[in-house]
């Protein structure tokens, strides 16, 4: 069974952006397809992990959580702290499996796209438990990386970004860029390797490899302002009344 979308991939760009504008933070850290889970979906036998593999939003959240866990582990200064973090992660996984098991969740009658109330309840449980874990792990891994973090600012309207290091290629950056204003919104995920204080990011959607490539240049100036200049075919990823160009400052 393939991963399940609750709307078309292209419509998801706009829905994800709208939700992120209302609640910038964990909820806006990545579009649903930004990353896969941190385990092998072909080998798992657990029902809860099979559900994670089937739902794009939770697949992405599991990938983000895995990245946050690895970063937090690398940031620990001694073996005792690393051991405590690994123990806490095992306890959290056990809690996830118990609390979000299909027969343990509270059924949600607002099911979508053919989900049963109990399946919808499981989806809501997983989304909530992952968001809180990602936030907890992020605080355990402080970073001095000038790029990594949450950014907010202005362009044609509201502009925000979440930047993180790639899991397989930590020298590369993954940028989730969101724009929005009344009547217009958009979102795109870009990948690129920074060169000093400059970054050229190019979009790629694994669920839609034929989608146009959006190219955006990012320039981090001496004051810490991140200047965003879109020059590729980016209109595909946002409405006609807004753009990705603008300036961003890192959130405190």
Secondary structure, 3 states (H helix, E strand, C coil): CCCECCCCHHHHHHHHHHHHHHCCCHHHCCCCCCCCCCCCCCCCCCHHHHHHHHEHHHHHHHHHHHHHHHHHHHHCCCHHHHHHHHHHHHHHHHHHHHHCCCCCCCCCCCCCCCCCHHHHHHHHHHHHHHHHHHHHHHHCCCCCCCCCEEEEEECCCEEEEEEEECCCCCCCEEEEEEEEECCEEEEEEEEECCECCEEEEEECCCCCCCCCCCEEEEEECCCCCEEEEECCCCHHHECCCCCCCEEEEECC
